């Protein structure tokens, strides 16, 4: 595949994280160390070489950074301290901007000011809409408290009104995510003219569904023993996040209720488990990034911190909202709900399609595409060559 060398590629990638490209002299130690390396996927040497040679088109179709488990073995053993593990994460951020056809991801990754400004503007918009379409609990407080002592949250902010906003937001997010995944497919599969993928080929990787769902099996082979805890808490955090997202979008009428259910009611138990997952995950990953006690936590891009901070305030305001509601404090419930939405909406709108959270979407699809490519390549090797006659 012929392509033009882009001499500015390294400079462009500086904005996405690691800055030690020139330290690498292609010794190959990282690939020899990596437990993920296999035939056709050489981590991370091939990817770094594409950057050093300015092969922008090859880099944009590269799937390797998504298959990296980020265990950090390559960085620990690098004789030049080039930190190849963080290079792979930097390229992940770059690839997120490549898949995003709107170009918004690229703007956010390149400008901290723009991302923060967008969060503030969205928060203000949410606040204005909330004040317009909800009712502040003024007057006699008793009229805002239900028979079981809880604040009547649906009298202040009807779940139907909030749900309409949820669906509009979710619809926009689904559209952006699906179109970005389509563009990802276009770059990785369709744009690779060496592949000949038939319709049936797309169905075959589903036979490996368990492997695709559990992509981090290989991390167990890495030298970093703390990774077991890391990935368990990472999975717990992701599952908790996904659970609450599903509740908000699909079951808000069940979750946002004026009835104070008993402590052991399924609604409260599910909410508490998800909240514990978020809280434990936030504390763990904040501690790791602050103390830098693991290889994969030594380097943080500002978008890593943005996501963690937004998630923290979303969780905190959610906890306070629950406490104020069940103990019958209507004014505090109203204000806290507004603050909760002012943090939650920007986190979802910005982080899901354009920034840190989107890697949770792209990685499973990358694993699927990688397995698809591997199957197609292996199949092509088994087909005997047919002589061509003129």
BAVEXTI-192020 format. One record per residue (C-alpha): residue in one letter; x, y, z. Coordinates in steps of 0.2 Angstrom, whole numbers, padded with zeros to 4 digits, always signed. Layout:
<atoms>
aXYZ
...
</atoms>
This chain:
<atoms>
x+0000+0000+0000
x+0008+0016-0006
x+0006+0031+0004
x+0013+0048+0007
x+0025+0050+0022
x+0018+0063+0035
x+0033+0072+0043
x+0022+0081+0055
x+0014+0065+0062
x+0025+0064+0078
x+0021+0082+0082
x+0002+0080+0080
x+0003+0065+0092
x+0012+0075+0105
x-0005+0082+0109
x-0012+0065+0113
x+0000+0060+0127
x+0017+0052+0126
x+0032+0063+0120
x+0046+0050+0120
x+0045+0045+0102
x+0063+0050+0098
x+0070+0039+0112
x+0065+0023+0103
x+0078+0015+0092
x+0068+0000+0087
x+0078-0013+0097
x+0062-0024+0098
x+0063-0028+0116
x+0045-0022+0119
x+0038-0034+0106
x+0049-0048+0114
x+0042-0044+0131
x+0024-0042+0126
x+0013-0057+0130
x-0001-0051+0118
x+0011-0052+0103
x+0006-0066+0091
x+0007-0069+0072
x+0001-0053+0063
x+0001-0042+0079
x+0017-0036+0085
x+0015-0025+0100
x+0020-0011+0101
x+0035-0011+0089
x+0025-0010+0073
x+0014+0004+0079
x+0029+0014+0085
x+0038+0012+0069
x+0023+0018+0059
x+0024+0034+0069
x+0043+0036+0067
x+0041+0034+0048
x+0026+0045+0047
x+0014+0032+0040
x-0002+0041+0045
x-0014+0030+0034
x-0006+0014+0041
x-0008+0021+0058
x-0026+0026+0056
x-0030+0008+0051
x-0020+0000+0064
x-0029-0011+0077
x-0015-0015+0088
x-0017-0001+0101
x-0034-0008+0105
x-0028-0025+0108
x-0015-0019+0121
x-0019-0024+0139
x-0008-0010+0145
x+0000-0021+0158
x+0016-0010+0157
x+0029-0024+0155
x+0036-0016+0139
x+0039+0000+0148
x+0047-0008+0163
x+0059-0017+0152
x+0063-0003+0139
x+0082+0000+0139
x+0078+0018+0133
x+0064+0023+0144
x+0054+0027+0129
x+0038+0021+0138
x+0030+0011+0124
x+0015+0007+0134
x+0009+0025+0136
x+0013+0027+0117
x+0000+0014+0114
x-0012+0023+0125
x-0008+0040+0116
x-0012+0032+0099
x-0028+0025+0106
x-0033+0043+0110
x-0028+0048+0092
x-0038+0034+0085
x-0054+0040+0094
x-0052+0056+0085
x-0049+0047+0069
x-0066+0037+0071
x-0075+0053+0076
x-0082+0060+0059
x-0088+0076+0067
x-0070+0081+0072
x-0075+0086+0090
x-0064+0073+0098
x-0049+0080+0090
x-0053+0097+0096
x-0056+0091+0114
x-0040+0081+0114
x-0030+0095+0108
x-0037+0109+0119
x-0040+0107+0138
x-0048+0124+0138
x-0061+0120+0124
x-0066+0104+0133
x-0069+0113+0150
x-0078+0127+0142
x-0090+0114+0133
x-0093+0106+0150
x-0097+0123+0158
x-0109+0128+0143
x-0118+0112+0144
x-0120+0113+0162
x-0128+0130+0161
x-0140+0124+0147
x-0145+0110+0158
x-0148+0122+0173
x-0158+0134+0163
x-0169+0119+0156
x-0171+0112+0173
x-0177+0129+0180
x-0189+0131+0166
x-0198+0114+0166
x-0197+0110+0185
x-0205+0118+0200
x-0196+0124+0216
x-0204+0117+0232
x-0209+0134+0239
x-0222+0137+0253
x-0227+0124+0266
x-0214+0110+0265
x-0227+0097+0271
x-0235+0098+0254
x-0219+0092+0246
x-0217+0077+0257
x-0226+0060+0254
x-0235+0049+0267
x-0220+0039+0270
x-0209+0054+0274
x-0200+0056+0257
x-0198+0071+0247
x-0210+0071+0232
x-0197+0072+0218
x-0209+0069+0204
x-0220+0084+0210
x-0204+0095+0208
x-0197+0087+0192
x-0209+0074+0184
x-0200+0059+0178
x-0209+0060+0161
x-0201+0077+0158
x-0183+0071+0163
x-0186+0055+0153
x-0190+0065+0138
x-0173+0074+0140
x-0165+0057+0143
x-0172+0049+0127
x-0167+0064+0116
x-0149+0063+0124
x-0148+0044+0122
x-0154+0045+0104
x-0140+0058+0099
x-0127+0047+0108
x-0133+0031+0100
x-0132+0040+0083
x-0115+0046+0086
x-0108+0030+0093
x-0115+0019+0079
x-0109+0031+0065
x-0092+0032+0073
x-0091+0013+0074
x-0096+0012+0056
x-0082+0024+0052
x-0070+0013+0062
x-0075-0002+0052
x-0072+0008+0036
x-0055+0012+0041
x-0050-0005+0048
x-0059-0017+0037
x-0066-0009+0021
x-0051+0002+0018
x-0039-0013+0019
x-0039-0018+0001
x-0029-0034+0005
x-0044-0041+0014
x-0059-0050+0005
x-0072-0051+0018
x-0089-0060+0014
x-0105-0059+0023
x-0103-0076+0031
x-0086-0070+0037
x-0094-0057+0048
x-0104-0070+0058
x-0090-0082+0061
x-0081-0072+0075
x-0097-0074+0086
x-0091-0092+0089
x-0078-0084+0100
x-0090-0073+0109
x-0084-0077+0126
x-0066-0072+0122
x-0073-0056+0114
x-0083-0052+0130
x-0068-0055+0141
x-0054-0047+0131
x-0041-0045+0145
x-0037-0064+0148
x-0020-0062+0143
x-0016-0049+0156
x-0014-0064+0168
x+0003-0068+0160
x+0010-0051+0163
x+0023-0048+0177
x+0012-0034+0186
x+0003-0044+0199
x-0008-0029+0204
x-0017-0031+0188
x-0029-0043+0194
x-0036-0030+0206
x-0035-0017+0193
x-0045-0026+0180
x-0058-0033+0193
x-0062-0015+0199
x-0061-0008+0181
x-0075-0021+0176
x-0085-0017+0192
x-0084+0002+0189
x-0089-0001+0170
x-0103-0013+0175
x-0110+0000+0188
x-0109+0014+0176
x-0118+0004+0163
x-0131-0001+0175
x-0135+0016+0181
x-0135+0022+0163
x-0148+0009+0158
x-0159+0013+0173
x-0159+0031+0169
x-0163+0028+0150
x-0175+0014+0151
x-0182+0012+0169
x-0182+0030+0176
x-0201+0028+0181
x-0196+0014+0192
x-0180+0022+0199
x-0186+0040+0201
x-0201+0037+0212
x-0210+0046+0226
x-0211+0030+0236
x-0198+0026+0249
x-0195+0008+0247
x-0188-0003+0261
x-0170-0005+0262
x-0169-0022+0255
x-0181-0018+0240
x-0173-0023+0223
x-0173-0005+0218
x-0162+0001+0232
x-0151-0014+0232
x-0147-0012+0214
x-0144+0007+0216
x-0133+0004+0231
x-0122-0010+0223
x-0120+0002+0207
x-0115+0016+0219
x-0103+0006+0228
x-0095+0000+0212
x-0093+0018+0206
x-0086+0024+0223
x-0074+0011+0225
x-0068+0012+0207
x-0066+0031+0209
x-0056+0030+0225
x-0045+0016+0218
x-0041+0024+0201
x-0039+0042+0209
x-0026+0034+0221
x-0017+0025+0207
x-0015+0040+0196
x-0010+0051+0211
x+0003+0039+0219
x+0008+0032+0202
x+0011+0015+0210
x+0008+0005+0194
x+0015+0007+0176
x-0002+0010+0168
x-0005+0024+0181
x+0011+0034+0179
x+0006+0045+0165
x-0011+0053+0164
x-0018+0064+0150
x-0029+0078+0156
x-0044+0069+0148
x-0041+0055+0161
x-0043+0067+0175
x-0058+0076+0167
x-0068+0059+0166
x-0063+0054+0184
x-0068+0071+0191
x-0085+0071+0182
x-0089+0054+0188
x-0084+0058+0206
x-0096+0073+0206
x-0110+0063+0197
x-0108+0050+0211
x-0107+0062+0225
x-0123+0072+0220
x-0132+0056+0216
x-0129+0050+0234
x-0134+0066+0242
x-0150+0067+0231
x-0155+0050+0237
x-0152+0054+0255
x-0161+0071+0254
x-0176+0063+0245
x-0179+0048+0257
x-0177+0059+0273
x-0189+0072+0266
x-0179+0087+0263
x-0188+0094+0247
x-0178+0110+0244
x-0161+0101+0246
x-0168+0087+0235
x-0173+0100+0221
x-0156+0109+0221
x-0146+0093+0222
x-0155+0085+0207
x-0151+0101+0197
x-0133+0099+0201
x-0133+0081+0198
x-0140+0083+0180
x-0128+0098+0177
x-0113+0086+0180
x-0121+0070+0173
x-0127+0077+0156
x-0110+0084+0151
x-0101+0069+0156
x-0112+0058+0145
x-0113+0070+0130
x-0094+0073+0130
x-0086+0058+0137
x-0096+0044+0128
x-0094+0049+0110
x-0079+0060+0110
x-0067+0056+0124
x-0061+0044+0138
x-0077+0033+0140
x-0078+0029+0121
x-0063+0017+0123
x-0076+0005+0131
x-0086+0005+0115
x-0071+0004+0103
x-0061-0009+0111
x-0074-0024+0110
x-0077-0019+0092
x-0058-0019+0089
x-0056-0036+0096
x-0070-0042+0084
x-0062-0034+0069
x-0045-0041+0074
x-0052-0059+0075
x-0061-0056+0059
x-0045-0050+0050
x-0036-0065+0057
x-0049-0077+0051
x-0050-0070+0034
x-0031-0070+0032
x-0029-0088+0038
x-0043-0093+0026
x-0034-0085+0011
x-0019-0095+0015
x-0028-0111+0014
x-0036-0107-0004
x-0024-0114-0017
x-0017-0102-0030
x-0027-0103-0046
x-0016-0100-0062
x-0021-0086-0073
x-0023-0089-0092
x-0023-0076-0105
</atoms>
